[in-house]
Structures are given as C-alpha cells and as structure tokens.
Amino acid sequence: MAEPDLSLLRDLAVDTACEAGAALAGFASRHAAGDDLGFATKTTVSDPVSEADRAAERLIADRLAQARPDDGLLGEEGQAQRRGTTGLRWVVDPLDGTVNFLYGIPAWCVSIACEDDDGSLVGVVHDPTREETFVAVRGGGAVRDGAPLAVTDAATLDRTLVATGYAYAADTRRDWAEDVAELLGTVRDVRRVGAAALDLAWTAAGRFDAYLEFGLAPWDWAAGRLLVTEAGGVVSRPTRRLGGEPRVGVLAGGRAAHDGLAAWLGGRPDW
C-alpha cells in the first residue's frame, strides 16, 4: 500500500474543519437569536447534542467521503461510521464544547484527525470564535496559523498551570473533583475550559503547561495528542479508578510537567 501524501491529508483536514466551523458559526448566530437548535441529551443530562453537532458531522463526513471514499471514519455523533479499506481512519469531533456552544461561551471547536495503525498522521483543531487553526503533521511539527508551536518547560508542579475537565457520569465527576481539590494545593492553578480538543491545542501552544482528564473518547484527543507531541510535548494514557470503574485518561504537557503529574497520580489511592 502506497504511503499517504500527508500534505494532502493535512489540507483536506484544514479545509473541512474550517468549512464546518463556518457552518457552526451560523448555527451559533441562530441560537443567539432564539433558535433552540433541537437541543437534546445523550448519555446524561450533562451530555448535550444539537442540530448544530449533527449538521457539522454530516458536512464533514460528506467532504471526507467525496475526497477519500475508501478511508474509515469515526465521528462522535455516529452518523457516518465506516471501516474503510486503506488503513487510514478519520476521527472527528464536529463540535467539541457543545455545552459552551449552547450557552454562548466562546470556547468550542472542530477537531479532525487522520490516523493509521501507529496513531494520528495529521491533526487539526479549528476555533471559529478566535479564527485560530492548530495543525500538526506527524514528523512535521505543529503550527497555529503558520506559526510554530512549542510546549512550555514548567520545571515543577508549583509552576504548572493544569487544564482539566469532568466526565459525564456523576459518580466519576465527584471522584475526580475530589482529586482536583487535592491537585489545587500542589500546582500553580487549574483551569476548566470545557473542550478537550482546545485544552490540548492550548497545551501545545503553551497556554497551559499540562492537561489531565479521564473518561475521554478517541475523537476528544486524536488531533490534540498529535499537536502536543509535535510541539515537543509528551502524551500518555494513565488509568485511574473513578466512580467505581477504571477510567483511561489523557495526560499531556512538557516533559517535566507530564512526569510530575504522573508521579502525583501514582501516589494517590484509587477510589
């Protein structure tokens, strides 16, 4: 099987993410004018979905199918899943940060990655509200609108600004909140933005020193993980028992921040 042209995959991901972002901006304007966008919930009441999520995923699925009909596809809303025959799979979050979107909080994005058996080849996180596009190519670095990205070099936890988030299940959220309360006394501070893909993109850009969250799905981190590693950072998948079940997380940041948080996690008893 021929090696894929990464520049073509990158350009397709960027163009598709930006087109979906423009469509979502239109939905955001409608919502601000009073349209409820068919708001519904999925796994729990804290896990919403709307007409905007579904429309953005359909748009992305259509564009990718037109350009790459034999590739696989995995999307959060599950409208166009396919296995593919090329060894490549697109992993899509059409609207990461739906709660923020529905409340008019300008912290949401489109996340698109293309992966092979070794992980993501290209990753794009597009933030329409700030008109920022974060792009990474395996072995080719990471950029924001053409400017190179680099993770920070926070050397100790007390100098580390950590981004996190909370899973949808209530018991998992409660246990992780207890952990975060402990973490607050150890690190510089903790931020909760509400969009995992943005958290990872901002970690790659040095806006956070590290990111740690449990209970994520592949579309939450497929693009962001590549952004961090191509920006010189480290990403691992720790497991922690929360809400009575083992939960796999994502830990990302510069080497010292990553290792410091890994050691902190390793010293805490499971719930």
Secondary structure, DSSP 4 states (H G I P E B T S, - for coil): -PPP-HHHHHHHHHHHHHHHHHHHHHHHHHHHTT--TT-EESSSTTSEE-HHHHHHHHHHHHHHHHH-TTSEEEETT-SS-B--SSS-EEEEEEEE-HHHHHHT-S--EEEEEEEETTEEEEEEEEETTTTEEEEEETTTEEEETTEEP------SGGG-EEE----SSHHHHHHHHHHHHHHHTTSSEEE--S-HHHHHHHHHTTSSSEEEEES--HHHHHHHHHHHHHTT-EEE--EEEETTEEEEEEEEESHHHHHHHHHHHHTS---
